[in-house]
Amino acid sequence: MSPLGPDLLARSTGTDAPMAILHAGGEEVAMIAIIMGTLSAVAFPLVRALARRLDSKTALRDGLSGVEEQRMERMERAIDSIAIEVERISEAQRFTTKLLAERASTSPAERPPSPPGERAP
C-alpha cells in the first residue's frame, strides 16, 4: 500500500485508487524481478568460479608427492609394529594377573615353597 493513502494517490494519478494500487504493485514486482535477475546473472558465475577454485585447491592438497607417500608408508609400518608390541605387553600383563590371582586364591598350605631369597607372602 502506498504511504500516500488511497485518496491522495487517486488525486495524483487521476484514476481510481484500486487501479493505482495494483499498478504500483506491478511496478514493484517488475523492478524486483529485474533486480533479482541481474543479481543472479552476475552472482552465479562468480560463485561458480569461487567453487571451482576451492575445489582445485583441495585437489592439489589431496595429491601426495612421492616423498610424502614414502613417509606415510614408513609411518604405517611403525604404527603397525607399535600395535603388535602393545598387544604383546597386554598379553603379558593378562598372564601375570592370572598367575597372581591363582596364587592369591590358594591357601598358604597349598602353595609351593618359595625359593630361597624370595619373600613369602
Secondary structure, DSSP 8 states (H G I E B T S, - for coil): --TT-HHHHHHHHTS-HHHHHHHHHHHHHHHHHHHHHHHHHHHHHHHHHHHHHHHHHHHHHHS--HHHHHHHHHHHHHHHHHHHHHHHHHHHHHHHHHHHHHHHHS-TTTS----TTS---
